[in-house]
């Protein structure tokens, strides 16, 4: 099946549940087969499939649930760098913990930031492809991606400093670009 692994990965990140991701991809392929006559030859098939998956997710019972707000106002700082020449049990454990922390941070992003971040960084789509997939202007893609990256960086920096890391902010501001 074309794009199955990529669509499944994106669905899993969106739903944060393996079973729901499988159902979402299955429904995406069913809708694509039913609506294949609406696909315009010569256009971006990958963007078309991702758009179907995203729209299906957003209209599902989990897609439109309330997302927590995330502060975007903190200043940028550089985090510590580790220099390791080869894998040791300690570095493997640290990498696994870092991976889990990053996955938690990504999962904490609002859906509209998470989906753009994943399409860009994981699926390696261009800004144009993302804009087509999500039916938003390229400027919106760039703005949301910038905010997603900043939010992830701040989340990880607070964690590295040992601060309590909360999803959302106390002022209740929701930056819905």
QUIJO-V877069 format. One record per residue. N is the residue number from 1. RES is the residue in three letters. SS is DSSP state (2 for helix, 1 for strand, 0 for the rest). Layout:
# QUIJO-V877069
{{N;RES;SS} {N;RES;SS}}
This chain:
# QUIJO-V877069
{{1;UNK;0} {2;UNK;0} {3;UNK;0} {4;UNK;2} {5;UNK;2} {6;UNK;2} {7;UNK;2} {8;UNK;2} {9;UNK;2} {10;UNK;2} {11;UNK;2} {12;UNK;2} {13;UNK;2} {14;UNK;2} {15;UNK;2} {16;UNK;0} {17;UNK;0} {18;UNK;2} {19;UNK;2} {20;UNK;2} {21;UNK;2} {22;UNK;2} {23;UNK;2} {24;UNK;2} {25;UNK;2} {26;UNK;2} {27;UNK;2} {28;UNK;2} {29;UNK;2} {30;UNK;2} {31;UNK;2} {32;UNK;2} {33;UNK;2} {34;UNK;2} {35;UNK;0} {36;UNK;2} {37;UNK;2} {38;UNK;2} {39;UNK;0} {40;UNK;0} {41;UNK;0} {42;UNK;0} {43;UNK;0} {44;UNK;0} {45;UNK;2} {46;UNK;2} {47;UNK;2} {48;UNK;2} {49;UNK;2} {50;UNK;2} {51;UNK;2} {52;UNK;2} {53;UNK;2} {54;UNK;2} {55;UNK;2} {56;UNK;2} {57;UNK;2} {58;UNK;2} {59;UNK;2} {60;UNK;0} {61;UNK;0} {62;UNK;0} {63;UNK;0} {64;UNK;0} {65;UNK;0} {66;UNK;0} {67;UNK;0} {68;UNK;0} {69;UNK;0} {70;UNK;0} {71;UNK;0} {72;UNK;0} {73;UNK;0} {74;UNK;0} {75;UNK;0} {76;UNK;0} {77;UNK;0} {78;UNK;0} {79;UNK;0} {80;UNK;0} {81;UNK;0} {82;UNK;0} {83;UNK;0} {84;UNK;0} {85;UNK;0} {86;UNK;0} {87;UNK;0} {88;UNK;0} {89;UNK;2} {90;UNK;2} {91;UNK;2} {92;UNK;2} {93;UNK;2} {94;UNK;2} {95;UNK;2} {96;UNK;2} {97;UNK;2} {98;UNK;2} {99;UNK;2} {100;UNK;2} {101;UNK;2} {102;UNK;2} {103;UNK;2} {104;UNK;2} {105;UNK;2} {106;UNK;2} {107;UNK;2} {108;UNK;2} {109;UNK;0} {110;UNK;0} {111;UNK;2} {112;UNK;2} {113;UNK;2} {114;UNK;2} {115;UNK;2} {116;UNK;2} {117;UNK;2} {118;UNK;2} {119;UNK;2} {120;UNK;2} {121;UNK;2} {122;UNK;0} {123;UNK;0} {124;UNK;0} {125;UNK;0} {126;UNK;0} {127;UNK;2} {128;UNK;2} {129;UNK;2} {130;UNK;2} {131;UNK;2} {132;UNK;2} {133;UNK;2} {134;UNK;2} {135;UNK;0} {136;UNK;0} {137;UNK;0} {138;UNK;2} {139;UNK;2} {140;UNK;2} {141;UNK;2} {142;UNK;2} {143;UNK;2} {144;UNK;2} {145;UNK;2} {146;UNK;2} {147;UNK;2} {148;UNK;2} {149;UNK;2} {150;UNK;2} {151;UNK;2} {152;UNK;2} {153;UNK;2} {154;UNK;2} {155;UNK;2} {156;UNK;2} {157;UNK;2} {158;UNK;2} {159;UNK;2} {160;UNK;2} {161;UNK;0} {162;UNK;0} {163;UNK;0} {164;UNK;0} {165;UNK;0} {166;UNK;0} {167;UNK;0} {168;UNK;0} {169;UNK;0} {170;UNK;0} {171;UNK;0} {172;UNK;0} {173;UNK;0} {174;UNK;0} {175;UNK;0} {176;UNK;0} {177;UNK;0}}
